[in-house]
């Protein structure tokens, strides 16, 4: 069978790698155009783009599919199916209908829960204990198509969005290999999504990243872990040289009571009071520095017990 792959970030790159490992016939790889990155704002190809080039695959980077020439080029690939993973470009119905068997999306949740842009982050922030990866046939709706295959993934109490992302990427890669084998045998069965329980995973906004210490400790902990490593939940603290915006990248619920935002400990442990308990911050990142364990990050930073964040 002949495939087109469409994806952009690291999550999608692992899926493309699985398709390559399955020795699939990949007619072309579609990905977002290179974007400015780093201090020099140099145009940098996406993880999918870089992987495709390393394997000598044809790469196409249209900004969209409104132009007739772009659609005609897609049709000329004569694909049996398209595999779409976090591509970031809307595919109109005419494009979805072009491959002989359709377009299939790998989505990082147990649909219909967490349709949309940030399913991994939202699952952690909501306190879900289980999520998963599903392959569905795409339709005109947002993550509403019938499901072909599912693989469940446990959400661990210490998971960050980064650690859960990596396990889900591996789960998605394994599931894709199974799906390709089933598709080639004509043994794919589609099941409609449940009509109840649909929740939309809204895109993470900058305003959500500031830590609200007046929330319950479990909510603060989930938000810190759900936003790590990117964009990173943050708070302001004065370590003796003026306020700094410090990112908290790992945490856990801890014992302690106090006014929300009060530093309860700042020695070998950093514990902050919340509305109904406290949170221990395990990994911090100060401006312009690398992430460090809290104890190391606090060296030379005059944060004392009793301070208010």
C-alpha positions as CSV (number, residue, x, y, z in Angstrom):
1,X,0.0,0.0,0.0
2,X,1.0,3.6,-0.7
3,X,0.9,6.1,2.2
4,X,1.2,9.8,2.7
5,X,2.4,10.9,6.1
6,X,1.3,14.3,7.6
7,X,2.7,15.6,10.9
8,X,4.9,18.1,12.6
9,X,6.2,17.7,16.2
10,X,8.2,15.0,18.0
11,X,5.0,13.0,18.8
12,X,4.4,12.7,15.0
13,X,8.1,12.0,14.3
14,X,7.9,8.8,16.4
15,X,4.9,7.7,14.3
16,X,6.7,8.4,11.1
17,X,9.7,6.4,12.4
18,X,7.3,3.5,13.0
19,X,5.9,3.7,9.5
20,X,9.5,3.6,8.2
21,X,10.3,0.6,10.4
22,X,7.2,-1.1,9.0
23,X,8.8,-0.7,5.5
24,X,5.7,1.2,4.3
25,X,5.7,2.8,0.8
26,X,5.7,6.5,1.8
27,X,4.9,8.6,-1.3
28,X,5.6,11.9,0.6
29,X,5.7,13.6,4.0
30,X,3.8,16.7,4.7
31,X,4.8,19.0,7.5
32,X,4.6,22.6,8.6
33,X,7.1,25.0,7.0
34,X,10.4,25.6,8.9
35,X,9.9,28.1,11.7
36,X,12.3,30.6,13.4
37,X,13.8,29.1,16.5
38,X,16.5,29.8,19.1
39,X,18.3,33.1,19.9
40,X,19.3,33.6,16.3
41,X,15.7,33.0,15.1
42,X,17.1,30.7,12.4
43,X,14.6,28.9,10.3
44,X,14.4,25.3,11.7
45,X,12.7,22.3,10.1
46,X,10.2,20.4,12.3
47,X,11.1,17.1,13.9
48,X,9.1,15.3,11.2
49,X,10.8,17.3,8.4
50,X,14.3,16.5,9.8
51,X,13.5,12.8,10.2
52,X,12.1,12.6,6.6
53,X,15.2,14.2,5.2
54,X,17.4,11.8,7.0
55,X,15.6,8.9,5.3
56,X,15.5,10.4,1.9
57,X,11.8,11.0,1.8
58,X,10.1,13.6,-0.3
59,X,9.0,16.5,1.9
60,X,6.2,19.0,1.1
61,X,5.5,22.1,3.3
62,X,2.4,23.9,2.0
63,X,0.8,26.4,4.4
64,X,-2.6,25.1,3.6
65,X,-4.8,23.3,1.0
66,X,-6.9,26.0,-0.4
67,X,-5.0,26.3,-3.6
68,X,-5.9,24.0,-6.5
69,X,-2.3,23.4,-7.3
70,X,-1.6,22.1,-3.7
71,X,-4.6,19.8,-3.9
72,X,-3.7,18.5,-7.3
73,X,-0.2,17.7,-6.1
74,X,-1.7,15.8,-3.1
75,X,-3.9,13.8,-5.5
76,X,-1.0,13.1,-7.8
77,X,0.6,11.0,-5.1
78,X,-2.0,8.4,-5.6
79,X,-2.0,7.3,-2.0
80,X,-4.1,4.5,-0.6
81,X,-4.3,6.2,2.8
82,X,-2.9,9.2,4.7
83,X,-1.6,9.0,8.2
84,X,-2.1,12.3,10.1
85,X,-0.4,13.0,13.4
86,X,-0.5,16.5,15.0
87,X,0.0,18.1,11.6
88,X,-1.3,21.5,12.6
89,X,-2.9,22.3,9.2
90,X,-6.7,22.0,8.5
91,X,-7.5,19.4,5.9
92,X,-10.7,20.2,3.9
93,X,-13.1,17.5,3.0
94,X,-11.9,17.3,-0.6
95,X,-8.4,16.4,0.8
96,X,-9.8,13.9,3.3
97,X,-11.6,12.1,0.4
98,X,-8.6,12.0,-1.9
99,X,-6.8,8.8,-0.7
100,X,-8.6,5.6,-1.7
101,X,-9.2,4.5,1.9
102,X,-9.2,7.9,3.5
103,X,-7.1,9.8,6.1
104,X,-6.4,8.3,9.5
105,X,-5.4,10.3,12.6
106,X,-3.4,9.2,15.6
107,X,-4.9,11.1,18.6
108,X,-3.5,11.2,22.1
109,X,-6.6,10.5,24.2
110,X,-9.5,8.1,24.7
111,X,-12.1,9.8,22.5
112,X,-14.5,11.5,22.8
113,X,-12.7,12.7,25.9
114,X,-10.1,15.4,25.2
115,X,-10.8,16.2,21.5
116,X,-8.6,19.1,20.3
117,X,-5.2,20.6,20.7
118,X,-3.9,19.7,24.2
119,X,-5.1,16.3,25.2
120,X,-2.0,15.2,27.1
121,X,-1.7,18.3,29.2
122,X,-5.5,18.5,29.9
123,X,-5.5,14.8,31.0
124,X,-2.9,15.5,33.7
125,X,-4.4,18.8,34.8
126,X,-7.8,17.1,35.2
127,X,-6.4,14.3,37.3
128,X,-7.2,11.5,34.9
129,X,-5.6,8.2,35.9
130,X,-5.9,6.7,32.4
131,X,-5.6,8.0,28.9
132,X,-4.6,6.4,25.6
133,X,-3.9,6.6,21.9
134,X,-6.5,6.0,19.3
135,X,-6.4,5.8,15.5
136,X,-9.6,7.2,13.9
137,X,-10.8,7.9,10.4
138,X,-11.0,11.6,9.9
139,X,-14.2,13.4,8.9
140,X,-15.2,17.0,8.7
141,X,-15.5,17.4,12.5
142,X,-12.8,18.0,15.1
143,X,-11.6,14.6,16.2
144,X,-15.1,13.2,15.7
145,X,-14.5,10.3,13.3
146,X,-15.0,6.6,13.9
147,X,-12.3,4.8,15.8
148,X,-10.2,1.9,14.3
149,X,-7.8,1.0,17.2
150,X,-7.1,1.9,20.8
151,X,-4.2,1.5,23.2
152,X,-4.7,2.6,26.8
153,X,-1.9,4.3,28.8
154,X,-1.7,4.8,32.5
155,X,-1.3,8.3,33.9
156,X,1.2,8.0,36.8
157,X,1.0,10.2,39.9
158,X,4.3,11.8,39.1
159,X,3.8,12.2,35.3
160,X,4.6,15.5,33.6
161,X,3.3,16.3,30.2
162,X,6.8,15.4,28.9
163,X,7.0,12.0,30.5
164,X,3.4,11.1,29.5
165,X,4.0,12.4,26.0
166,X,7.0,10.1,25.5
167,X,5.1,7.0,26.6
168,X,2.1,7.9,24.5
169,X,4.4,8.5,21.5
170,X,5.7,4.9,21.9
171,X,2.2,3.6,22.3
172,X,1.1,5.4,19.2
173,X,4.1,4.0,17.2
174,X,3.3,0.4,18.2
175,X,-0.4,0.9,17.4
176,X,0.4,2.4,14.0
177,X,2.4,-0.7,13.0
178,X,-0.6,-2.9,14.0
179,X,-3.0,-0.6,12.1
180,X,-0.9,-0.7,8.9
181,X,-0.7,-4.5,9.0
182,X,-4.5,-4.6,9.5
183,X,-5.2,-2.1,6.7
184,X,-3.1,-4.1,4.2
185,X,-5.1,-7.2,5.1
186,X,-8.4,-5.3,4.8
187,X,-9.1,-6.1,8.4
188,X,-9.8,-2.6,9.9
189,X,-13.2,-2.2,11.6
190,X,-14.4,1.2,12.5
191,X,-16.6,2.0,15.5
192,X,-18.4,5.3,16.0
193,X,-17.4,7.4,19.0
194,X,-19.6,7.4,22.1
195,X,-22.3,10.2,21.9
196,X,-21.6,11.2,25.6
197,X,-18.6,12.3,27.4
198,X,-17.1,14.6,24.8
199,X,-14.7,17.2,26.3
200,X,-12.6,19.7,24.3
201,X,-8.9,20.0,25.2
202,X,-8.5,23.7,24.7
203,X,-5.1,25.0,23.6
204,X,-2.9,26.1,26.6
205,X,-3.0,29.9,27.1
206,X,-0.2,32.0,28.6
207,X,-2.6,33.1,31.4
208,X,-2.8,29.5,32.6
209,X,0.9,29.2,33.2
210,X,0.9,31.5,36.3
211,X,0.5,29.4,39.4
212,X,-2.5,30.3,41.6
213,X,-1.5,29.3,45.1
214,X,-5.1,29.9,46.3
215,X,-6.2,26.7,44.5
216,X,-6.2,23.3,46.3
217,X,-2.8,21.7,46.5
218,X,-3.8,18.8,44.2
219,X,-4.9,21.3,41.5
220,X,-1.7,23.3,41.8
221,X,0.4,20.1,41.5
222,X,-1.5,18.8,38.5
223,X,-1.1,22.2,36.7
224,X,2.6,22.3,37.3
225,X,3.1,18.7,36.0
226,X,0.6,19.3,33.1
227,X,2.5,22.3,31.9
228,X,6.0,20.8,32.1
229,X,8.3,21.1,30.3
230,X,6.4,23.6,28.1
231,X,5.3,26.3,28.6
232,X,6.2,25.7,32.2
233,X,4.1,26.9,35.2
234,X,5.7,29.9,36.9
235,X,5.6,32.1,39.9
236,X,7.4,35.3,40.9
237,X,9.9,35.3,43.8
238,X,12.5,37.8,45.1
239,X,15.8,36.1,45.8
240,X,17.5,39.3,47.0
241,X,18.1,41.0,43.6
242,X,14.5,41.8,42.7
243,X,11.6,39.7,41.5
244,X,12.3,36.8,39.1
245,X,9.9,34.7,37.1
246,X,10.7,31.1,38.2
247,X,9.3,28.0,36.4
248,X,8.2,25.0,38.4
249,X,8.7,21.9,36.3
250,X,8.1,19.1,38.8
251,X,6.1,18.9,42.0
252,X,4.1,16.7,44.4
253,X,1.5,17.3,47.1
254,X,3.1,17.8,50.6
255,X,2.1,18.2,54.2
256,X,1.9,21.8,55.5
257,X,-0.5,24.6,56.2
258,X,-0.4,28.4,55.8
259,X,-1.7,31.3,53.8
260,X,-1.7,30.5,50.1
261,X,1.6,31.4,48.5
262,X,3.6,31.3,51.8
263,X,7.0,29.6,51.7
264,X,6.8,26.9,54.4
265,X,10.3,25.5,53.8
266,X,13.2,26.7,51.7
267,X,16.2,24.6,52.7
268,X,16.8,21.2,51.3
269,X,13.1,21.2,50.2
270,X,10.9,24.0,48.8
271,X,7.3,23.7,50.1
272,X,4.6,26.3,49.4
273,X,1.3,26.6,51.1
274,X,-1.9,26.3,49.0
275,X,-5.5,26.7,49.8
276,X,-5.9,23.3,51.5
277,X,-2.4,21.9,52.0
278,X,0.9,22.4,50.3
279,X,3.0,21.6,47.2
280,X,6.6,20.7,47.2
281,X,8.5,22.1,44.2
282,X,11.0,19.5,43.0
283,X,12.5,21.1,39.8
284,X,12.9,24.8,39.1
285,X,14.2,26.8,36.2
286,X,15.3,30.4,36.9
287,X,15.6,32.9,34.0
288,X,18.4,32.1,31.6
289,X,19.4,28.9,33.5
290,X,18.9,25.2,33.0
291,X,16.3,23.3,35.0
292,X,17.7,22.1,38.4
293,X,16.6,20.2,41.5
294,X,15.0,22.8,43.8
295,X,17.8,22.5,46.4
296,X,20.4,23.3,43.8
297,X,18.3,26.1,42.1
298,X,18.0,27.9,45.5
299,X,21.7,28.2,46.1
300,X,22.5,31.9,45.9
301,X,18.8,32.7,45.8
302,X,17.8,34.2,49.2
303,X,14.3,32.7,49.4
304,X,13.3,32.2,53.1
305,X,10.5,30.5,55.0
306,X,7.7,33.0,55.6
307,X,8.1,34.8,52.2
308,X,5.0,35.2,50.1
309,X,5.0,34.3,46.4
